[in-house]
Amino acid sequence: MRIKPLLMAGVSAALVAGALSSPAVTAQTAEAAPAVFAHPGVGVSRAQLDFVKAKVQAGAQPWTNAFNQAKNSAYGSLSRTAKPRAVVECGPYSQPNYGCTDERQDAIAAYTDALIWYITGDTRYAQKSIELMDAWSATIRDHTNSNAPLQTGWAASSWPKAAEIIKHAYGNWPNSGRFGTMLRNVYVPEIINGSNSNGNWELTIIEALQGIGVFLEDRAIYDKAISLFSYRAPAYVYLASDGALPKTVPSQNLNTRDKIVSYWQGQGTFVTGLTQETCRDFVHTGYGISSISHVLETARIQGIDMYPQYGERLRQALGFQAKYERQAEPVPSWLCNGSVNRGLGPITEVGYNALHTRLGIAMANTQALTEANRPSGTNALFVAWETLTHAENPA
């Protein structure tokens, strides 16, 4: 296994080193990890799971259709066989693809099975989830090639969701310690230093680190995730209050307008809700928005409400992209040269539920898109079954 650098101390100093004046994000104090971690506590809480269970058992919609969608999918199949590899090699766009798809989809399947068990009480699904997690924890040793950090982030966004439910709700998991060792020794070193690639990379990495921090009850890993988030989220979604130019991550040295415009896919007009990847395509934009919503939701479950600080960015990002995704308005000539590549994906439920259902904020375009797409499924990467877990969920 390759030895990868592990950076824990001096997080803020390292991020700020070499930072230039505006428009870089100014140093912020990262929210501390909770004194006591809540479990299950990655992406969905026990109270949220209980809400969903009651709705499905009552045959209520949209939860019942969403549950059936998950249960009848390949991810919910009890005949699924894990396909672990010692070394997962993923190049650009997963080419070559040696275990990349298998790892991501086995992780989603483990989470799917954990959800099905919680809702139905059928222990076969808990055991299938354990079987998948045990197979990988006994085998994997490394991720390689250029997409290794992103692949690691994608898979490690799903593994803790499954593990949290199984360890803390089901309980009968003899190899849970080995699974934790896998997360710490194989996944964390690959992603602990973040990424200076497109923003969706680092946001997925942040989501993964946060979830691992919760499962391992490791405050240093959790705090590193939030520290990275405090720079990346404001640098991913633009608000007019940011000034003439978007905020930047200091380590990227985006110190001129031309550099920033190039990094923002050639977009030189900045309006509230625009993201760093809007003019690339909505698929990758959806990845970034999704991870922002996941980080905020997990933090809330852990008792640290970050919605007051970051919720407006999430709301505006969802609304801006949803407007053009559903073609509620023509794309103006100043936006992405008058044309956008749609395909936002099943990523709106978590943010919409947090901001609209719980906080009562009107979100007309996001609401229309969310409701039209129900039940939302999975993107086969790291997003799965969020109509089931978060639609109209007040918990």
Secondary structure, 3 states (H helix, E strand, C coil): CCCCCCCCCCHHHHHHCCCCCCCECCCCCCCCCCCCCCCCCCCCCHHHHHHHHHHHHCCCCCHHHHHHHHHCCHHHCCCCCCCCCCEEEECHHHCCEECHHHHHHHHHHHHHHHHHHHHHCCHHHHHHHHHHHHHHHCCCCEEECCCHHHHHHHHHHHHHHHHHHHHHHHCCCCCHHHHHHHHHHHHHHHHCCCCCCCHHHHHHHHHHHHHHHHHHCCHHHHHHHHHHHHHHHHHHECCHHHCCCCCECHHHCCCCHHHHHHHCCCCCCCCCCCECCCCCCHHHHHHHHHHHHHHHHHHHHCCCCCHHHHHHHHHHHHHHHHHHHCCCCCCCCCCHHHCCCCCCCCCCHHHHHHHHHHCCCCCHHHHHHHHHCCCCCECCCCCECHHHHHCCCCC
